[in-house]
């Protein structure tokens, strides 16, 4: 059986499973559509939350960024994990006690203002749409390679599959689909990692293999990787970060953004009571840890495999790397996986010195003495995890499995985000603010139409993303952290925070963050419309657009507190409500479905 047939079998079977679950769990009411009826078991919900949380950025792009940037990109791992802990401990149980299943609903009622609700809707849609762009980007990468179609067709196929099971199944269908997707993606991620770790180090446990001895050279794997990349002008894989301020702010931006993500918060309303919400959060962290503990090993091993594919003689070297670097692989002798990924356009080779060999190095370093006239190979970071099994010559079924896993990761989070956007429009905007008398059937229709529109918008933007999947997702986290997270925290823990303060804070955080991002990445991410080049020498105080969400959150907090101090205190009943929310025990069902 050909590799394409194997890929088609794995991916096709997973699609059939997802759509079958959606038909079986078809939403029959708004309660089913928004919160899966509110009766999901905590372990089931924890697994679904993990799938919702571990997007294409986690599965496809995070290890790729770790592979390309080493320790410097460990901020993604630290920020996302730390942020989930904040969400689980400081927000989820209290929001569950409040009983409103969407973020705009909570903000609208807590700050007794439809203006606050409307601002929250805008913030949610901006953050969620930006996040979906990353999922569509990752899905396009996976589809284009494993179904052997163009990246454009890959994104459109992803949109079609999400439409079929998310629009009809709602949260009920999405929940059980995400359980299946988690099982697929975690098996797909860990099995190749075990194979590759054993192949390179003799240790089958990836996180331990990363710190083990590289079998072929007899030296520690990370030391080997440092030697290889430094010989080609790249920064050492384990090198420290120069700009500590940017690193801290980026980690913080991911943390507060995580805690403000609406599509994850909604998941805590699918369980019967507050205690179940806490258990769901704990189980989700366990399921997330299985992948996150493996990702650094996958990244380091993918980088080493890629470099030694281009420079085969480096694999067994313990010294004299310069001599090994002078004999890269002939382009005509490139392996099959290289040729296949070239067809997707995600690997590009240009023979600048016309010697027929592939020079892959950091051309900021002058290597003209080697006869090199510039780097000749461009590799998209998002392909490394998906290509890793092929680079390591693993069996065809492993490649098919990781194809299904990568696509599952992208689709699971995309579905959750699209549901958050849909509920914000149909429930928070149309039912709550525009037409409170709308029938349940009418609200369901509005929810499905808005989700379909969101899919089309996300698809269009996914065709022209502002960065790699994980970078695009980081922007979304920054936007959510700068706008929604402070309002949620102050809504729970500050009785004095009032409506004018919350609205002013959200607007200040959102506008400042978007202006900073658009300055470097283009207005609304349209290529060529940026006012300054996205380079460190142009950043204010060296703060990257990816890191500015933390600054935006600080601006949000500061403006909100300042405005609330010079305006009237909230009504006494609101202050009493905030006091009661701090004690999650005894909460009942989510209301206003």
Secondary structure, 3 states (H helix, E strand, C coil): CCHHHHHHHHHHHHHHHHHHHHHHCCCCCHHHHHHHHHCCCHHHHHHHHHHHHCCHHHHHHHHHHHHHHHHHHHHHHHHHHHHHHHHHHHHHHHHHHHCECCHHHHHHHHCCCHHHHHHHHHHHHHHHHHHHHHHHHHHHHHHHHHCCCCHHHHHHHHHHHHHHHHHHHHHHHHHHHHHHHHHHHHHHHHHHHHHHHHHHHCCCCHHHHCCCECCCCCCEHHHHHHHHHHHCCCCCCCCCCCCHHHHHHHHHHHHHHHHCCHHHHHHHHCCCCHHHHHHHHHHHHHHHHHHHHHHHHHHHHHHHHHHHHHCHHHCCCCCCHHHHHCCCCEHHHCCHHHHHHHHHCCEEECCCCCCCECCCCCCCCCCHHHCCCCCCEEECHHHHHHHHHHHCCCCHHHHHHHHHHHHHHHHHHHHHHHHHHHHHHHHHHHHHHHCCCCCHHHHHHHHHHHHHHHHHHHHHHHCCCCCCHHHHHHHHHHHHHHHHHHHHHHHHHCCCCCHHHHHHHHHHHHHHHHHHHHHHHCHHHCCCCCCCCCCHHHCHHHCCCCCHHHHHHHHHHHHHHHHHHCCCCCCHHHHHHHHHHCCCCCCCCCECC
